[in-house]
Amino acid sequence: MADGSIGLWTVPLAVLGGAIRVSTPFLFVSLGECITERSGRINLGLEGTLVMGAMSAYGISYLSGSPWLGVLAAGVTGALLGALHAGICSLPRVNDIAVGIALMLFGTGLAFYLGKPLIEPTAPRLPAIDFGWWSDIPQVRAALRINVMFLIGVALAPILYWAFRTTRWGLLIRTAGESSDAARAMGHSVLLIRLRATMVGGFLAGIGGSFLSLFYPGSWNEGLSSGQGITAVALVIFARWDPMLCLWASLAFGGAAALGPALQSVGVTSGYHLFNAAPYILTLAIMIITCSPKRTLTGAPAELSITR
Amino acid sequence: MTTEAVDPVDAVGAVAPAADPGFLQRHGATIEYILIPGAALVAALAVFGIFVALFGKNPLDLYFYMYYGAFGTWFSWQNTLTRAAPLILTALCTALPAQLGMVIIGGEGALLIGALSATSAALALQGLPPLVIQIAMVCAGVIGGGLWIMLAGGLRQYRGVNETISSLLLVYIALAILNHLVEGLMRDPASLNKPSTREIGAANMIGTIPGTDVHWGLVFGLIAAIAAYILIYHTVFGFAARVAGGNIRAAKIVGLGVSKLILTICFLAGGAAGLAGMVEVAAVQGRTNANLAAGYGFTGILVAFLARQNPLAVIPVAILLGGISASGGLLQRRLGLPDASVLVLQGIIFVFVLASDALYGRIGFLKGKS
């Protein structure tokens, strides 16, 4: 990109645009994982769910011609994978972390298998809303072409925050996550609560995947997700299980992930791969700073195996 | 303090007279360790058969080609064993920390760092006798991979960072470092399409076991697995590790140095995976490039879980899964299955093996005094 009119401003603009575009899958997966983890279970398989969601959304969008039907299909696929995870985890003595790893392998494998014929064809994409109409600068317009899914995700974060605090369901999920004994004493089935929480989490993660294949990057191939699902799981820990913090963290991660391509566009190519790894380095750094061996993290659900 | 006292896995392969009436009860735990994963494997194969049948393929053909491609001929055996070598080593990367109750899934990262270190050592020492270079490569690979996983262990011990997530994040960071170096500082200008480092030199390759096409990496793997088994089940150090894995508070009360245990075990675990990276460079690729990220680290996790984290059981399981991936090519050519079918099958096996954890101690005829 050799236009001198805005010069180095390309970088912050691209980071802003990237923060909006790249963060959407992070946002959906982390909100979904937030619900699951608040119920006291961790689903590391959301990487697989994300890829399955991307594949099924692309496939259904291609076959039906409606990208929104694709988004729905991705959500349903994610919910089914979530149900599988919860089903296996409700067996006695089964480790939820290991099941997550297994489903990560299974989900990606299945998506690659079923998605083989989808690499060639082009499916209808999700539409974008042009928020940059007031500007003449193409980079600004590109940065502000925002997808509806992002807006839904942004709206979802405060809704979840409110729901966790005040609704009956939010309280039930939190009770199951803080003390399964208390939930049981109230006459609720912890396994059922966690099943539902994991299915909703999978639903949202699947939708996050549909964004990858139907909007940005906007095609289906086997390199589509490079660990966004697993980064989002770490992001929830970073966000202290708070949906609003998940939103800000997703934006920060999206911006970090957009840094590499943005710098490349102005000719800084040397550290391309290192900048691409920025979200992972950021996650690790923040976990190192915020974790402590002496106490469990503030805000961590007490039943969560990963913090015990 | 004897280490042999309680050891359910010790009796693997022990032959007892079938007429012994108490045999099932006394060896119930051992039989369970073989029977339950075996049943899970069969169930997974059955489900995979149904899965491919849905796509109009004959499951019996599938099983035949899987067997044929994995163990049917001497050629396929060699292919299987070549793939099993790195799997044994990467499986140890998960199986060793598991003794301490840690779930490390970053073997792929340690493999990449090990490969990078080994290649750097070989390139730095060019001109020296091959044996010196090979030994230096082994050391560099082990140390590189070992420090990489020790980082995850240290973060867990000193900062309370969950080792599962940190080791997985380290995989992506390792891949970025590898790509960065291979496309920059260490790039061979002659490698145009596929950025790679310079070759380590044909004379410095570790070669194949005489009379076969299987490289020496298999022997490295066997030695490492047996050494790990002896370390865990027949030394005081291993006993201490298992005590700490069983009950961390008890271990602290009796005065075990838990930090030292965690760091040492993580170093050895990462060292094994780093050795796998060294083997892939010195026996297969001859250089470092992105081809090394072939998923051996992730399959190794499955091997470790299927082997129930027993270093000795890792060997046959790695051969089995090496066989499955070796048969992938044949399935693709003869049945037209996509290459991802191996991944699907691995995922199904993993799910079944984990779900079968619920069965332990519940099989009626094995219940006795055990």
Interface residues (C-beta under 8 A of the other chain):
Chain A: L44 G48 L84 I88 L91 P92 R93 V94 N95 I97 A98 V99 I101 A102 L103 L105 F106 G107 T108 G109 L110 F112 Y113 K116 E222 S226 G227 I230 T231 V233 A234 I237 S270 G271 Y272 H273 L274 N276 A277 Y280 I281 T283 L284 M287 I288 C291 S292 P293 K294 I306 T307
Chain B: V103 I105 L155 Q157 Y158 R159 G160 V161 N162 T164 I165 S166 L168 L169 L170 Y172 I173 L175 A176 I177 N179 H180 E183 G184 F298 I301 L302 F305 P338 D339 A340 S341 V342 L343 V344 L345 Q346 G347 I348 F350 V351 V353 L354 A355 D357 A358 Y360
